[in-house]
Amino acid sequence: MRWPVSVKGVVWVGERVVLAYNARKQWELPGGRLDPNESLEQCLAREIREETALDAAVGPLVGAYVFDAIPQKRVVVLAFGCAASADARPRASDEHSEVALFDPDELDALVVPERYRDAIAHWSPAEAGQLLKQ
């Protein structure tokens, strides 16, 4: 059995995290699948740019999960800590109906898969700020 791999980014813009609203009526981390000859980091930077119009710095791996995207479709998700400029404003692409910035205390009211919540919990705005200084 082969499972697709998807790279996702926990992108902090200042003190707020970027989430995209998908067709499954869930908020998810931006990201996607690799193109041929693309590194994980290159893929994630490209996917974030395509889905949110943000230029994000890609940092460390913060989580690896087997995710049931839809019934009978399992995906390996590699989540990376990322950061974008505090004054950046995301815009949605055709892949999502909405892309928005959320304060951490707003996440409880949203439908966000538990694994994405785990990844967000493992990458802080302070760590993202340090990534931008490198």
N, C-alpha and C positions, 0 to 999 in steps of 0.2 A: 504494500500500500504506500502511495506517495501522497504527501500532504503539501499544499502550497505554502510558501513562506511569505509573510507580509511584514514589512518594517513600518513601525509607527513612531511618531515623535510626541513626547511630552514637551510642548513648546510653551515656555513662559514668556510673556510680553509684560515686562515689569512684574507686578504681583498677580497677574491674571493668566490663566491657562487657556489655550486655544482648543476649541472643540468644534467638530463639524457634524451637522445633522444629516443622517443617512436615510435611505429608503425604508429601512427597517424600523424607523421612528425611534432611533437611538442617537445619542450624542457619542461620537467616537473621536479618537485621536487621528490627526491627519497622517497619511502615509499610504503605502501600497506595495506593489510587487516590483521586483527587479527587472530591468531590461538586460539583454545580453551584454556581457563584459562590463557591468556596472558594479561598483562596490556597494556594500550596505549603506555607507555614509553618503555616497553620491546619489543613490536611489532615494534616500530619505530627503535629502536637500531638494532634489528635483520634485518629488511628490508634494512636499510642503509648499514649494513655490507654485506648482500647478493647482493645488487644491485651495490655497489660502492667499496667494500673491505675496507671501512673506519670504524674505531671505533670512533663513535661520542657520545658526551655527549648530552643528551636530556634535554632541558630546558622547558620554559613555553609555553602554548598555545598562538599562535599569530594570529590565524584566524580560523573561522569556516564558511564553505561555502556549499551551494548546487551547485553542479557542474554537468553540462551536458557533461559527458565523451564522449558519442556518442549519436546520436538521439535515443530517447525513453529509455535512460538509465541514470538516475539521481543517483548521489553518494553524500553522505555527506562527506566532506573532513575536517579533523581537522589538521591544520598545527601547528607544534611546532618549536620553535627556537632551533637550534642545533649548535654544534661546533665540529670541529676536529682539530687536531694539525696542526700548520701552515706549517709544512714540509711534511704533508701527501699527497699522490698522489692517486686519485681514479682510479679504473679500472672497466670497464663495465662487467656486467654479461651477461647471455644469454637473459635477459629480455629487454635489451636496446642495440641498435647498437653502442651507444657512451655515455660516461660519461665524462664531462669536467668541468673545473673551469672557471668562468667568472668574469671579473671586472664588477661592477655595470653599468658603462657607455657602456658596450657592449650589455646589455640586450635589448635595443631598436631595434637592428638589428635582433633579434631572434624571432621566433614564440613561445611565451610563453603565456599560458592562463592567462587572466587578473586576475583571483583569485590568481594564483601563484605569479604574480607580486605584488599584494596587500600584500600577506604574506611576501614576501621578503622585502617590504617597511617597515614592522612592526617589523623587527628583524635586528639589525645592527651588523656589524663586532665588534664594541666595546662591545656590549652586549654579543656576542659570546665569546669574549676574557675573559670577567668576568666569564662566565659560566665555562670556562676551569680552572679558578683559584680556583673555589669552591672545 
